[in-house]
Amino acid sequence: MRIPVTQKIAAAFGSALLILVVGAMSAYMLNRFLHATTQVDHTVTVMSEAAEALSALKDAETGQRGFIITGDSVYLTPYLEARESLAVHRARLRALTADNPAQQQRLDSLDHVTGDKLAELAATITLRHDSGFAAAVAQVRTDRGRKSMEAARSLVAVSPVFWGRYLFR
């Protein structure tokens, strides 16, 4: 039995069309996958940067604590380095979330909290230097620093929904 030429042409055209449709769908799905991967990578980067900012704030607190306990200014090294590092991390977070007004507002809150924490650290360091151990400990016991640190932790230690571009939208 011989297959007519028109059926052969129709079968070839149908096969070519099927290959084009499958190829187009594959390209579309690959593009969506790559876009999703990029967004997830962005989310991870932002969350990592936020964690680094919190870590720098903890380092500053560690330096302050060491200085209060010992009175030795060598313990201020982590505090001084952390202040610089924190500024870098906050700037990176601003840049990474520039396209997201809600996250910029979160960063405004984080800036306020970290500013308060840094002011508290500086005040206790000054008190320890100028007025001694007891004055610095009295300032620490006001719990201002602990409350600031808890607020910073609550702003940073959240799910990816709050920090992610991909998951947030």
Sine and cosine of phi, psi and omega as CSV:
sin_phi,cos_phi,sin_psi,cos_psi,sin_omega,cos_omega
0.00,0.00,0.73,-0.69,-0.06,-1.00
-0.98,-0.21,0.74,-0.67,0.03,-1.00
-1.00,0.05,0.77,-0.64,0.00,-1.00
-0.89,0.46,0.49,-0.87,-0.02,-1.00
-0.86,0.50,-0.63,0.78,-0.01,-1.00
-0.89,0.45,-0.59,0.81,0.05,-1.00
-0.94,0.34,-0.59,0.80,0.05,-1.00
-0.90,0.43,-0.68,0.73,0.01,-1.00
-0.91,0.42,-0.69,0.73,0.01,-1.00
-0.89,0.45,-0.67,0.74,0.02,-1.00
-0.91,0.43,-0.68,0.74,0.02,-1.00
-0.90,0.43,-0.69,0.73,0.01,-1.00
-0.90,0.43,-0.69,0.73,0.03,-1.00
-0.89,0.46,-0.67,0.74,0.03,-1.00
-0.90,0.45,-0.69,0.72,0.01,-1.00
-0.89,0.45,-0.67,0.74,0.01,-1.00
-0.90,0.43,-0.67,0.74,0.03,-1.00
-0.88,0.47,-0.69,0.72,0.03,-1.00
-0.88,0.47,-0.66,0.75,0.03,-1.00
-0.90,0.43,-0.68,0.73,0.00,-1.00
-0.90,0.43,-0.72,0.69,0.02,-1.00
-0.89,0.46,-0.67,0.74,0.03,-1.00
-0.89,0.45,-0.68,0.73,0.01,-1.00
-0.90,0.43,-0.68,0.73,0.03,-1.00
-0.90,0.44,-0.65,0.76,0.03,-1.00
-0.89,0.45,-0.70,0.72,0.02,-1.00
-0.89,0.45,-0.67,0.74,0.02,-1.00
-0.89,0.46,-0.74,0.68,-0.01,-1.00
-0.91,0.40,-0.62,0.78,0.06,-1.00
-0.90,0.44,-0.66,0.75,0.03,-1.00
-0.89,0.46,-0.69,0.73,0.04,-1.00
-0.89,0.45,-0.66,0.75,0.02,-1.00
-0.89,0.46,-0.72,0.70,0.00,-1.00
-0.90,0.44,-0.64,0.77,0.03,-1.00
-0.90,0.44,-0.72,0.69,0.02,-1.00
-0.88,0.47,-0.66,0.75,0.02,-1.00
-0.88,0.47,-0.67,0.74,0.04,-1.00
-0.88,0.48,-0.68,0.73,-0.01,-1.00
-0.92,0.39,-0.65,0.76,0.03,-1.00
-0.91,0.42,-0.67,0.74,0.06,-1.00
-0.86,0.52,-0.66,0.75,0.02,-1.00
-0.89,0.46,-0.70,0.72,0.02,-1.00
-0.86,0.51,-0.71,0.70,0.00,-1.00
-0.89,0.45,-0.66,0.75,0.02,-1.00
-0.89,0.46,-0.71,0.70,-0.01,-1.00
-0.90,0.43,-0.71,0.71,0.00,-1.00
-0.90,0.44,-0.62,0.79,0.04,-1.00
-0.91,0.42,-0.67,0.74,0.01,-1.00
-0.90,0.43,-0.64,0.77,0.04,-1.00
-0.90,0.43,-0.66,0.76,0.04,-1.00
-0.90,0.43,-0.62,0.78,0.04,-1.00
-0.91,0.42,-0.62,0.79,0.05,-1.00
-0.89,0.46,-0.70,0.72,0.03,-1.00
-0.90,0.44,-0.64,0.77,0.03,-1.00
-0.89,0.46,-0.64,0.77,0.04,-1.00
-0.90,0.44,-0.63,0.78,0.04,-1.00
-0.90,0.43,-0.63,0.78,0.07,-1.00
-0.90,0.43,-0.63,0.77,0.03,-1.00
-0.89,0.46,-0.65,0.76,0.04,-1.00
-0.88,0.48,-0.68,0.74,0.02,-1.00
-0.90,0.44,-0.62,0.78,0.03,-1.00
-0.88,0.48,-0.71,0.71,0.02,-1.00
-0.89,0.45,-0.67,0.74,0.04,-1.00
-0.87,0.49,-0.72,0.69,-0.03,-1.00
-0.88,0.48,-0.71,0.71,0.01,-1.00
-0.88,0.48,-0.64,0.77,0.01,-1.00
-0.93,0.38,-0.67,0.75,0.01,-1.00
-0.88,0.48,-0.69,0.72,-0.05,-1.00
-0.93,0.37,-0.69,0.72,-0.13,-0.99
-0.98,-0.17,-0.49,0.87,-0.11,-0.99
0.98,0.21,0.05,1.00,-0.03,-1.00
-1.00,-0.05,0.85,-0.52,-0.08,-1.00
-0.92,0.39,-0.22,0.97,0.06,-1.00
-0.89,0.47,-0.46,0.89,0.01,-1.00
-0.96,0.30,-0.17,0.99,0.03,-1.00
-0.99,0.16,-0.15,0.99,-0.02,-1.00
-0.83,0.56,-0.75,0.66,0.02,-1.00
-0.89,0.46,-0.57,0.82,0.04,-1.00
-0.89,0.46,-0.75,0.66,-0.03,-1.00
-0.91,0.41,-0.68,0.73,0.02,-1.00
-0.92,0.40,-0.62,0.78,-0.03,-1.00
-0.92,0.39,-0.58,0.81,0.03,-1.00
-0.87,0.49,-0.69,0.73,0.03,-1.00
-0.92,0.39,-0.71,0.70,-0.01,-1.00
-0.88,0.47,-0.66,0.76,0.00,-1.00
-0.88,0.47,-0.66,0.76,0.03,-1.00
-0.88,0.48,-0.64,0.77,0.02,-1.00
-0.91,0.42,-0.72,0.69,-0.02,-1.00
-0.90,0.43,-0.63,0.78,0.02,-1.00
-0.91,0.41,-0.63,0.77,0.03,-1.00
-0.91,0.41,-0.66,0.75,0.03,-1.00
-0.89,0.45,-0.66,0.75,0.03,-1.00
-0.88,0.48,-0.65,0.76,0.05,-1.00
-0.86,0.51,-0.73,0.69,-0.03,-1.00
-0.92,0.40,-0.66,0.75,-0.04,-1.00
-0.92,0.38,-0.46,0.89,-0.05,-1.00
-0.94,-0.35,0.31,0.95,-0.07,-1.00
-0.86,0.51,-0.45,0.89,-0.04,-1.00
-1.00,0.01,0.14,0.99,-0.09,-1.00
-0.77,-0.64,0.99,-0.14,-0.05,-1.00
-0.85,0.53,-0.58,0.81,0.01,-1.00
-0.89,0.45,-0.65,0.76,0.01,-1.00
-0.95,0.31,-0.53,0.85,0.08,-1.00
-0.90,0.44,-0.60,0.80,0.06,-1.00
-0.92,0.38,-0.63,0.78,0.08,-1.00
-0.87,0.49,-0.66,0.75,0.01,-1.00
-0.92,0.39,-0.55,0.83,0.10,-1.00
-0.86,0.50,-0.69,0.73,0.04,-1.00
-0.90,0.43,-0.69,0.73,0.02,-1.00
-0.90,0.44,-0.65,0.76,0.05,-1.00
-0.88,0.48,-0.67,0.74,0.02,-1.00
-0.89,0.46,-0.72,0.69,-0.02,-1.00
-0.91,0.41,-0.71,0.71,-0.01,-1.00
-0.93,0.37,-0.58,0.82,0.07,-1.00
-0.88,0.47,-0.67,0.74,0.04,-1.00
-0.90,0.43,-0.68,0.73,0.00,-1.00
-0.90,0.43,-0.70,0.72,0.02,-1.00
-0.90,0.44,-0.60,0.80,0.05,-1.00
-0.91,0.42,-0.65,0.76,0.04,-1.00
-0.90,0.43,-0.67,0.74,0.02,-1.00
-0.88,0.47,-0.72,0.70,0.00,-1.00
-0.89,0.46,-0.65,0.76,-0.01,-1.00
-0.90,0.44,-0.68,0.73,-0.01,-1.00
-0.94,0.33,-0.56,0.83,0.06,-1.00
-0.91,0.42,-0.69,0.73,0.03,-1.00
-0.90,0.45,-0.69,0.72,0.03,-1.00
-0.87,0.49,-0.69,0.73,0.00,-1.00
-0.89,0.46,-0.67,0.75,-0.02,-1.00
-0.93,0.37,-0.72,0.69,-0.12,-0.99
-1.00,0.04,-0.59,0.81,-0.16,-0.99
-0.88,-0.48,-0.11,0.99,0.08,-1.00
0.99,-0.16,0.03,-1.00,-0.11,-0.99
-0.87,0.50,-0.75,0.66,-0.09,-1.00
-0.87,0.50,-0.67,0.74,0.00,-1.00
-0.91,0.42,-0.65,0.76,0.01,-1.00
-0.92,0.39,-0.67,0.74,0.01,-1.00
-0.91,0.43,-0.62,0.78,0.04,-1.00
-0.87,0.48,-0.64,0.77,0.04,-1.00
-0.91,0.41,-0.67,0.74,0.02,-1.00
-0.88,0.48,-0.62,0.78,-0.03,-1.00
-0.93,0.36,-0.15,0.99,0.08,-1.00
-0.94,0.33,-0.26,0.97,0.01,-1.00
0.95,0.31,0.13,0.99,0.04,-1.00
-0.86,0.51,-0.70,0.71,-0.02,-1.00
-0.92,0.40,-0.67,0.75,0.01,-1.00
-0.89,0.45,-0.68,0.74,0.00,-1.00
-0.91,0.41,-0.64,0.77,0.04,-1.00
-0.90,0.44,-0.67,0.74,-0.01,-1.00
-0.92,0.39,-0.64,0.77,0.05,-1.00
-0.89,0.46,-0.65,0.76,0.03,-1.00
-0.90,0.43,-0.65,0.76,0.03,-1.00
-0.90,0.44,-0.69,0.72,0.03,-1.00
-0.87,0.49,-0.67,0.75,-0.03,-1.00
-0.93,0.37,-0.50,0.87,0.04,-1.00
-0.97,0.24,-0.50,0.87,-0.07,-1.00
-1.00,-0.09,-0.67,0.74,-0.12,-0.99
-1.00,0.07,0.94,0.35,0.03,-1.00
-0.80,-0.60,0.09,-1.00,-0.03,-1.00
-0.95,0.32,0.26,-0.97,0.02,-1.00
-0.86,0.52,-0.35,0.94,-0.01,-1.00
-0.85,0.53,-0.58,0.82,-0.07,-1.00
-0.99,0.13,-0.47,0.88,-0.05,-1.00
-0.97,-0.22,-0.30,0.95,-0.16,-0.99
-1.00,0.00,0.62,-0.78,0.11,-0.99
-0.96,0.27,-0.70,0.71,-0.04,-1.00
-0.93,0.38,-0.75,0.66,-0.09,-1.00
-0.99,0.16,-0.39,0.92,-0.07,-1.00
-0.96,0.28,-0.58,0.81,-0.09,-1.00
-1.00,0.05,0.00,0.00,0.00,0.00
